[in-house]
Amino acid sequence: LTEREKHFTAAGRANTVLVFDTGDTAKAVLSSVIAQVRPQNNSKRIIFSGPGTFSEKTRQHIEDVVLKTADNILGTLKQPKKSFEISVANIGAASAQDIGLNISHYSADVSILLSILSSALQIGIPEDFVFTGHIASQDGDISIVKDIPTKLESAAKTEAINTFVYPDSEQDDSLKTLSPIEEQKIS
């Protein structure tokens, strides 16, 4: 393998940062979203597996927005629609207690989208990158998420991570207008 090839994960895997608690007690850890192309059938195009679970609201968002965004991108590349199995790698602290993660909210959207595209196109994603962001529309608009400083701190502590990718907080004025405290944390 070339030096560049050594830094790519297997197709269908993208790193993300998971946050537990909120505010001053928030803690973040790295994990990975894994997407695998699966045979198509007439039922759901996405199935969720593994010890980590997604809340019902998050599952619906992935199906309605993230998958459709992937379909739009793949369609532009003249690729057919595919079905996927999605899971999140369980973190050691959870598996040591024989429990799985419960993923809610939208901050793993970018990692989910990238893992789907990676799997569909069989193109690896650099393993030294970590992603966070909310897919805010089927057109692929990406919005800021909460706890960016906590996520960045966690990524910075992990020697294997060299690049932290997150949305620009200044892409619209809503954060400054509606949530100035969160905007100050990011700036």
C-alpha positions as CSV (number, residue, x, y, z in Angstrom):
1,L,0.0,0.0,0.0
2,T,1.1,3.5,-0.7
3,E,1.4,6.0,2.2
4,R,-1.8,7.7,1.1
5,E,-3.7,4.4,0.9
6,K,-2.7,3.5,4.5
7,H,-4.7,6.5,5.7
8,F,-8.1,5.5,4.2
9,T,-10.7,3.4,5.9
10,A,-12.5,0.6,4.2
11,A,-15.3,1.9,2.0
12,G,-18.4,2.7,4.0
13,R,-16.9,4.1,7.2
14,A,-16.6,7.7,8.4
15,N,-15.6,8.9,11.8
16,T,-17.9,11.0,13.9
17,V,-18.0,12.5,17.4
18,L,-20.7,11.6,19.9
19,V,-21.6,13.8,22.8
20,F,-22.9,12.7,26.1
21,D,-24.7,15.1,28.5
22,T,-25.0,18.8,27.8
23,G,-23.6,22.1,28.9
24,D,-20.6,22.1,31.3
25,T,-20.8,18.3,31.8
26,A,-20.7,17.5,28.1
27,K,-18.2,14.8,27.1
28,A,-17.4,13.7,23.6
29,V,-15.9,10.5,22.2
30,L,-15.0,9.4,18.7
31,S,-16.8,6.6,17.0
32,S,-17.5,5.5,13.4
33,V,-20.6,5.2,11.2
34,I,-20.5,2.1,9.0
35,A,-22.7,1.8,5.9
36,Q,-22.8,-1.4,3.8
37,V,-24.6,-1.8,0.5
38,R,-27.2,-4.6,0.9
39,P,-29.4,-6.4,-1.6
40,Q,-32.5,-4.4,-2.5
41,N,-35.9,-5.6,-1.7
42,N,-39.3,-4.0,-1.6
43,S,-39.2,-3.0,2.0
44,K,-37.1,-0.3,3.6
45,R,-33.9,0.9,1.8
46,I,-32.1,1.5,5.1
47,I,-31.9,-1.0,8.0
48,F,-30.1,-0.2,11.2
49,S,-28.1,-2.8,13.0
50,G,-25.6,-3.3,15.8
51,P,-25.6,-2.5,19.5
52,G,-25.9,1.2,18.8
53,T,-29.5,2.3,18.1
54,F,-30.9,5.4,16.5
55,S,-33.9,7.2,18.0
56,E,-37.1,7.0,15.9
57,K,-36.9,10.7,15.0
58,T,-33.2,10.3,13.9
59,R,-34.0,7.2,11.8
60,Q,-36.8,9.0,10.0
61,H,-34.5,12.0,9.3
62,I,-31.9,9.6,7.9
63,E,-34.4,8.0,5.6
64,D,-36.2,11.2,4.6
65,V,-33.2,13.6,4.2
66,V,-29.8,12.0,4.4
67,L,-30.6,9.0,2.1
68,K,-32.4,11.3,-0.4
69,T,-29.4,13.6,-0.4
70,A,-27.2,10.6,-1.2
71,D,-29.6,9.5,-3.9
72,N,-29.3,13.0,-5.5
73,I,-25.5,12.8,-5.4
74,L,-25.4,9.3,-6.7
75,G,-28.0,10.1,-9.4
76,T,-25.8,13.0,-10.6
77,L,-23.0,10.4,-11.0
78,K,-25.4,8.1,-12.9
79,Q,-25.4,5.5,-10.1
80,P,-28.5,3.5,-9.3
81,K,-30.3,3.8,-6.0
82,K,-29.1,1.3,-3.5
83,S,-30.1,-0.1,-0.1
84,F,-27.9,0.1,3.0
85,E,-27.3,-1.3,6.4
86,I,-26.1,1.4,8.8
87,S,-24.5,0.9,12.2
88,V,-22.4,2.8,14.7
89,A,-19.3,1.3,16.2
90,N,-19.9,0.8,19.9
91,I,-17.5,2.6,22.1
92,G,-15.5,0.7,24.7
93,A,-17.1,2.4,27.7
94,A,-20.5,1.2,26.5
95,S,-19.4,-2.3,25.5
96,A,-17.6,-2.8,28.8
97,Q,-21.0,-2.3,30.5
98,D,-22.8,-4.6,28.0
99,I,-24.9,-1.7,26.6
100,G,-25.2,-0.1,23.2
101,L,-25.3,3.6,22.3
102,N,-28.5,5.5,21.7
103,I,-27.9,8.0,18.8
104,S,-30.3,10.9,18.7
105,H,-30.3,14.3,17.0
106,Y,-28.5,15.1,13.8
107,S,-24.8,15.8,14.4
108,A,-23.7,12.5,12.8
109,D,-25.6,13.3,9.5
110,V,-22.4,14.2,7.6
111,S,-20.7,11.0,8.7
112,I,-23.7,9.0,7.8
113,L,-24.0,10.6,4.3
114,L,-20.3,10.1,3.7
115,S,-20.4,6.5,4.8
116,I,-23.3,5.8,2.4
117,L,-21.5,7.5,-0.5
118,S,-18.3,5.7,0.4
119,S,-20.0,2.3,0.4
120,A,-22.0,3.0,-2.8
121,L,-19.0,4.2,-4.7
122,Q,-16.4,2.0,-3.0
123,I,-14.2,5.0,-2.2
124,G,-12.5,5.1,1.2
125,I,-12.6,8.1,3.5
126,P,-9.4,9.2,5.2
127,E,-9.3,7.6,8.6
128,D,-7.6,10.6,10.2
129,F,-10.7,12.8,9.5
130,V,-13.7,13.2,11.8
131,F,-16.9,14.9,10.7
132,T,-19.9,16.5,12.3
133,G,-22.8,18.5,10.8
134,H,-26.5,18.4,10.2
135,I,-27.8,17.6,6.7
136,A,-30.5,20.3,6.7
137,S,-32.1,19.6,3.3
138,Q,-32.3,17.0,0.5
139,D,-30.2,19.4,-1.5
140,G,-27.3,18.8,0.8
141,D,-27.3,22.0,2.9
142,I,-25.2,21.4,5.9
143,S,-25.9,23.2,9.2
144,I,-23.9,23.7,12.4
145,V,-24.6,21.5,15.4
146,K,-24.2,22.0,19.1
147,D,-21.2,21.2,21.2
148,I,-18.5,22.0,18.5
149,P,-15.9,23.0,21.2
150,T,-16.4,19.8,23.1
151,K,-16.2,17.7,19.9
152,L,-13.1,19.5,18.8
153,E,-11.4,19.0,22.1
154,S,-12.2,15.2,21.9
155,A,-10.8,15.0,18.4
156,A,-7.7,17.0,19.3
157,K,-6.9,14.4,22.1
158,T,-7.0,11.5,19.6
159,E,-3.6,11.2,18.0
160,A,-5.1,9.3,15.0
161,I,-7.2,12.4,14.0
162,N,-5.6,15.1,12.0
163,T,-8.6,16.9,10.5
164,F,-11.9,18.0,12.1
165,V,-14.6,18.9,9.6
166,Y,-17.6,20.9,10.7
167,P,-19.9,23.4,9.1
168,D,-19.3,27.2,9.0
169,S,-21.2,28.8,11.8
170,E,-21.5,32.0,9.8
171,Q,-23.3,30.5,6.7
172,D,-26.5,32.1,7.9
173,D,-27.4,34.7,10.6
174,S,-29.8,32.4,12.5
175,L,-27.2,31.2,15.1
176,K,-26.1,34.8,15.9
177,T,-29.8,35.9,16.1
178,L,-31.5,33.0,17.8
179,S,-28.7,31.3,19.8
180,P,-25.9,33.8,20.5
181,I,-24.5,31.8,23.4
182,E,-23.9,28.8,21.2
183,E,-22.4,31.1,18.5
184,Q,-20.0,32.6,21.1
185,K,-18.8,29.1,22.1
186,I,-17.9,28.3,18.5
187,S,-16.2,31.6,17.7
